[in-house]
């Protein structure tokens, strides 16, 4: 018998309140649909996923294989992560930020996604409010809601490059505000917070006793320098500032599922306890793979090589779409996406659907990120695919 639990569209399961409003990740669902269409024989260029196209760096694969052969990676790992990776991540943050935390611990999880869930679950609860700037990566809303708290969306205007306005934050702050998510370089817009803004945000959060969860997974994919500014570049900040990073984007290793959080030891201890009762931690060989690449002398060369290719694709995508009537293309400073504004439409779900069905290009509509009227395109796909995708989009909109 099929394991399906939905019959005739009427659910036979009464779900708990914990997951009542939970929906699958829109980007993963779109990706699955694009793959299904490809399997059915349709020609689909998939620009929907948030996945760099590079192979895993050899140093990472070799480190994983060594850990399998010698047995270090195949037993239960310590719940918060193997010492090699926790130390490598701490050193990496130390080497790449101006004012790393002196009293902080590292938790390794199955991707930044799991680390975010753990932290949100440990920090927020029923009655709490957590500020999430839009456009946002949808998981921020989901993890806040799973913790029983309420996400409060902070609008940021595209006319000002999606910059957070402190007055807007202040307007939305209530006595129940407990947290603020930051994501720079941002998914989906690619915009980057400058150091001055991060200083202001840290000062504002400290004044109001608010946690900052800073998702810096794209920090090294920054096209104006080595690394985008980090909350750990801010010298004056409270201990309630958490940095999250991982290997999915910078090292093109999303399938290895490794992310980490750097936070006060007490918080890491509780998040690790939660992890010990849920997943027991991230997979051992993956942890050794991540430690291998993060602590490798080749690390910076690998990042520079990836970035050179990504930058070329970024420029090609911007150049290919600029000047097309109905599309407003801003040049992103970081990450791996173009966030294209539809100048004549308030919404973008229908445009994304028609682009997929009529012209065979999968992208994610801005509705998924809380800002209808935009299309998110991942430009970190192979060159030939990108060229074909851009040509199809240009033909689709340009007539
Ligand atoms: N944070 C942001 C902003 C992302 O865009 C993504 C993936 O798309 C993640 C986190 C997920 O990271 P991980 O693969 O480490 O779970």
Boltz pocket constraint, residues with backbone or C-beta under 6 A from the ligand:
constraints:
  - pocket:
      binder: B
      contacts: [[A, 50], [A, 110], [A, 111], [A, 112], [A, 113], [A, 114], [A, 137], [A, 183], [A, 185], [A, 186], [A, 187], [A, 215], [A, 217], [A, 245], [A, 246], [A, 247], [A, 248], [A, 254], [A, 257], [A, 258], [A, 259]]
      max_distance: 6.0
